[in-house]
């Protein structure tokens, strides 16, 4: 018995209703301690991404608009052959 690769699928999508992620910050939004808030410390998305990657998934910024952002968790799925 062995595991063969199967297609990746998007599991949950998380959408907020904030101001969105400005284009200049999209590359940095998952950096540890990156924040745009005056009193923020910024570990949230970095910690989420680390945990998801630990289990062979990915956390991505799927979309960002002035009405909010959408993040997707992409998990690996495996089939038994």
Residue, then its C-alpha position, 0 to 999 in steps of 0.5 A: x500500500x502507498x499514498x499517491x498524490x491527488x488534487x489539492x482542494x480549497x477547504x475553508x475560506x475566511x472572509x473579513x469585512x475590514x479595509x482590505x490589504x493594500x497592494x503594497x502589503x500583499x507580499x508582507x501580510x504573512x511576515x512575522x510581526x508585520x502589522x498596519x495597526x498602530x497598536x498591533x503586534x502582527x503575529x496572527x497570520x504568520x502563526x496561522x500559516x505556520x500551523x497550516x504548513x506544518x500539516x502540509x497545507x497552505x494559507x493564501x490571500x485569495x482576494x482583497x478589496x476595500x470591503x475586506x479580504x478572503x483567505x483560503x486554506x489549501x490542504x493536501x488530500x491523498x488517495x490510497x491506491 
